[in-house]
Amino acid sequence: LLQVSSTKEMASRSTSAFGVSDINDKETTMEVLFEISKILNTGLNKQQLQILTDLCEMGVNPEALAKVVQQLKIRKQQQSNSNSHNHNHNNITSRNKQNDSNTNRMHRK
């Protein structure tokens, strides 16, 4: 697994390699990218966007990353739908059992 440092850690380490204005430019760039991400309704938070940006800077193909993100969103949605379906099924089953129990009590009286 890749371990990606936080923006602040990366900024503090890069002060020797870059000037202060370069760090500010990177932060400004990330803010702009995050605003674009929100406008496009990507659902990515700042940390996720930072990780994707860092991976691109390391040479990972942006199109491949986009496909991975899309697939992860699809899987998450499928899991959410599956959990929702199971939850609804369990509620219906519980209500049916409760109705059967109530019906049995009424017939006993």
Backbone bond lengths (Angstrom), bond angles and torsions (degrees), N, CA, C in turn:
res aa  C-N    CA-C-N  psi(-1)  N-CA   C-N-CA  omega(-1)  CA-C   N-CA-C  phi
1 L - - - 1.445 - - 1.517 110.22 -
2 L 1.320 115.08 141.40 1.449 119.79 176.32 1.513 109.42 -82.28
3 Q 1.291 115.92 138.35 1.449 119.26 175.44 1.521 107.00 -111.75
4 V 1.332 115.83 117.58 1.451 120.89 -177.39 1.519 108.64 -103.89
5 S 1.316 116.01 130.92 1.461 121.32 -179.75 1.507 110.61 -73.46
6 S 1.323 115.18 157.10 1.459 119.64 176.54 1.521 109.55 -69.26
7 T 1.313 115.81 161.70 1.460 121.69 -179.33 1.519 111.10 -58.26
8 K 1.340 116.64 -42.74 1.464 119.86 -178.28 1.523 111.17 -64.60
9 E 1.346 116.41 -40.68 1.460 118.96 178.95 1.513 110.47 -64.25
10 M 1.327 116.27 -43.98 1.452 120.30 -179.90 1.527 110.24 -63.95
11 A 1.324 116.78 -40.32 1.457 120.83 -179.65 1.520 110.42 -64.32
12 S 1.337 116.63 -42.13 1.458 119.16 -178.43 1.530 111.21 -68.26
13 R 1.336 117.06 -34.51 1.457 119.58 178.50 1.515 111.87 -74.61
14 S 1.329 116.57 -28.32 1.455 119.01 -174.67 1.525 112.98 -86.63
15 T 1.337 118.35 -1.41 1.456 119.44 -179.07 1.518 111.65 -63.35
16 S 1.336 117.22 -29.69 1.456 118.14 179.17 1.529 110.97 -75.59
17 A 1.325 117.04 -30.49 1.458 120.56 -178.54 1.524 112.02 -88.15
18 F 1.324 117.13 -29.09 1.459 121.75 -176.40 1.524 109.36 -124.49
19 G 1.301 115.45 157.23 1.457 120.42 174.11 1.515 110.01 -78.07
20 V 1.336 116.19 167.13 1.458 121.45 -179.56 1.517 110.70 -59.72
21 S 1.321 117.79 -37.98 1.460 119.96 -179.03 1.526 110.90 -64.46
22 D 1.344 118.14 -32.19 1.463 120.94 176.90 1.517 111.05 -65.07
23 I 1.332 117.64 -38.77 1.465 121.82 178.25 1.520 109.39 -65.58
24 N 1.344 116.10 -45.17 1.460 119.74 178.22 1.519 111.10 -62.46
25 D 1.339 116.53 -38.58 1.465 120.51 177.43 1.520 110.75 -62.57
26 K 1.325 116.94 -40.28 1.467 120.68 179.59 1.526 110.37 -65.49
27 E 1.330 116.78 -42.77 1.466 120.32 178.31 1.523 110.78 -63.97
28 T 1.326 116.34 -42.08 1.461 120.95 178.23 1.531 109.98 -63.62
29 T 1.313 116.63 -42.63 1.463 121.19 178.47 1.523 110.40 -60.90
30 M 1.321 117.26 -42.28 1.465 120.24 179.89 1.528 110.53 -66.12
31 E 1.322 117.50 -37.83 1.461 120.41 177.52 1.530 110.44 -63.55
32 V 1.334 116.39 -42.66 1.466 120.65 178.90 1.528 109.81 -64.79
33 L 1.333 116.58 -44.67 1.471 120.08 178.33 1.523 111.28 -60.93
34 F 1.325 116.95 -38.56 1.459 120.18 179.36 1.527 110.77 -66.92
35 E 1.329 116.98 -40.92 1.469 120.33 177.31 1.524 110.65 -62.57
36 I 1.327 117.23 -42.85 1.470 120.95 176.76 1.524 109.70 -62.05
37 S 1.319 116.07 -42.47 1.464 121.43 179.32 1.525 111.43 -59.21
38 K 1.349 116.08 -41.38 1.466 120.07 178.35 1.525 111.10 -67.15
39 I 1.337 116.81 -43.02 1.461 120.80 179.40 1.525 110.68 -60.56
40 L 1.328 116.37 -39.56 1.463 121.41 179.24 1.524 113.02 -81.01
41 N 1.327 115.71 -1.11 1.466 121.71 177.19 1.537 111.72 56.15
42 T 1.341 115.70 48.23 1.462 119.85 -179.14 1.526 112.29 -75.13
43 G 1.327 116.83 -25.12 1.456 120.00 -177.22 1.518 112.94 81.21
44 L 1.319 117.27 6.59 1.463 121.03 -179.89 1.520 109.92 -87.34
45 N 1.333 115.96 136.91 1.460 118.63 174.32 1.531 108.79 -88.70
46 K 1.324 116.76 177.09 1.469 120.27 -176.06 1.525 112.18 -61.49
47 Q 1.316 116.41 -40.76 1.469 119.46 -179.02 1.525 110.59 -64.86
48 Q 1.323 117.58 -44.11 1.461 120.64 179.08 1.524 110.84 -63.14
49 L 1.312 116.32 -42.38 1.455 120.63 178.73 1.523 110.73 -63.80
50 Q 1.314 116.39 -39.28 1.466 120.75 178.46 1.529 110.37 -63.54
51 I 1.321 117.20 -43.51 1.467 121.24 179.10 1.526 110.13 -61.00
52 L 1.334 116.58 -45.76 1.468 119.99 179.41 1.525 111.14 -62.93
53 T 1.322 116.94 -40.86 1.462 121.28 178.27 1.521 110.71 -64.12
54 D 1.327 116.35 -43.99 1.468 120.28 178.43 1.529 110.88 -61.08
55 L 1.331 116.57 -41.84 1.468 119.81 178.69 1.528 110.99 -62.52
56 C 1.321 116.90 -40.84 1.471 120.61 177.09 1.522 110.52 -62.43
57 E 1.342 116.28 -42.02 1.465 120.15 179.17 1.523 111.58 -65.05
58 M 1.341 116.81 -25.37 1.469 121.28 177.73 1.530 111.84 -83.40
59 G 1.328 115.96 -3.04 1.455 118.89 176.23 1.521 115.74 105.08
60 V 1.337 117.47 3.55 1.465 119.76 178.03 1.528 108.46 -71.51
61 N 1.312 116.48 138.51 1.459 122.75 -178.61 1.533 110.14 -64.02
62 P 1.346 117.64 121.24 1.472 120.53 -178.62 1.528 113.00 -61.41
63 E 1.334 117.30 -35.31 1.462 119.88 179.05 1.525 110.72 -66.42
64 A 1.322 116.96 -38.08 1.462 120.62 177.35 1.529 110.23 -65.74
65 L 1.329 116.70 -41.34 1.470 120.46 177.17 1.522 110.80 -61.94
66 A 1.323 116.61 -42.82 1.465 120.45 179.32 1.522 110.77 -60.64
67 K 1.327 117.13 -40.75 1.466 120.48 178.79 1.527 111.05 -65.41
68 V 1.323 116.65 -40.28 1.467 120.36 178.10 1.527 110.16 -62.79
69 V 1.333 116.97 -45.28 1.466 120.76 179.63 1.526 109.92 -61.28
70 Q 1.328 117.24 -43.21 1.470 120.89 178.94 1.526 110.91 -61.14
71 Q 1.333 116.75 -44.65 1.461 120.48 179.75 1.530 111.43 -64.06
72 L 1.318 116.54 -40.06 1.468 119.84 178.43 1.524 110.90 -64.15
73 K 1.338 116.88 -39.38 1.466 120.07 177.62 1.524 110.76 -64.24
74 I 1.336 116.71 -41.29 1.464 120.90 179.15 1.523 110.14 -62.53
75 R 1.324 116.50 -46.37 1.479 119.96 179.45 1.524 111.22 -62.33
76 K 1.323 116.41 -41.76 1.461 120.15 179.62 1.527 110.05 -61.92
77 Q 1.346 116.69 -43.20 1.463 121.21 178.85 1.522 110.98 -63.90
78 Q 1.348 116.51 -41.73 1.463 120.14 179.04 1.522 110.72 -63.41
79 Q 1.317 117.06 -41.73 1.464 120.67 178.10 1.516 110.73 -65.06
80 S 1.321 116.18 -40.83 1.455 120.95 178.42 1.527 110.54 -62.73
81 N 1.329 115.99 -44.16 1.471 120.26 178.32 1.525 110.96 -64.18
82 S 1.324 116.36 -41.07 1.463 121.07 179.66 1.522 110.68 -64.25
83 N 1.330 116.48 -44.90 1.468 120.47 178.63 1.515 110.87 -64.15
84 S 1.325 116.75 -39.36 1.458 121.22 178.89 1.522 110.39 -64.68
85 H 1.345 116.41 -42.79 1.463 121.01 178.93 1.528 110.57 -62.87
86 N 1.337 116.73 -45.09 1.466 120.64 179.34 1.527 110.58 -63.55
87 H 1.322 116.77 -40.47 1.464 120.82 179.58 1.528 110.20 -63.46
88 N 1.332 116.44 -45.93 1.467 120.28 178.94 1.519 111.15 -63.62
89 H 1.332 117.29 -41.02 1.464 121.35 179.14 1.524 110.33 -62.59
90 N 1.326 116.58 -42.82 1.465 120.71 179.19 1.526 111.17 -64.68
91 N 1.337 116.86 -38.96 1.471 119.68 177.72 1.524 110.81 -63.93
92 I 1.324 117.23 -43.28 1.466 121.22 -179.95 1.524 109.99 -64.02
93 T 1.329 116.24 -44.52 1.459 120.70 179.09 1.520 110.64 -61.00
94 S 1.336 117.26 -43.31 1.468 121.32 179.10 1.519 110.92 -63.53
95 R 1.349 116.97 -42.42 1.460 119.80 178.97 1.527 110.94 -65.07
96 N 1.321 117.11 -39.65 1.460 120.20 178.81 1.525 111.02 -63.49
97 K 1.335 116.73 -42.03 1.461 120.10 178.59 1.525 110.56 -64.44
98 Q 1.340 115.73 -40.59 1.461 119.56 179.37 1.534 110.40 -65.63
99 N 1.323 117.43 -41.93 1.466 120.90 177.71 1.521 111.04 -63.07
100 D 1.330 117.67 -41.63 1.462 121.31 177.46 1.518 110.73 -61.48
101 S 1.330 115.47 -41.82 1.454 120.15 179.50 1.526 110.82 -64.14
102 N 1.337 116.71 -43.55 1.460 120.94 178.53 1.525 110.93 -63.79
103 T 1.318 116.93 -39.69 1.464 121.56 179.08 1.522 110.21 -64.31
104 N 1.315 116.85 -42.84 1.473 120.92 179.01 1.521 111.14 -62.65
105 R 1.342 117.64 -39.58 1.454 121.02 178.53 1.518 110.91 -65.22
106 M 1.315 116.40 -39.46 1.473 120.20 -179.52 1.532 110.04 -66.08
107 H 1.315 117.71 -38.15 1.460 120.67 -178.78 1.534 111.79 -72.36
108 R 1.323 118.08 -26.37 1.457 122.20 179.38 1.518 111.11 -71.93
109 K 1.327 117.56 -28.39 1.470 120.60 -174.82 1.456 111.00 -74.91
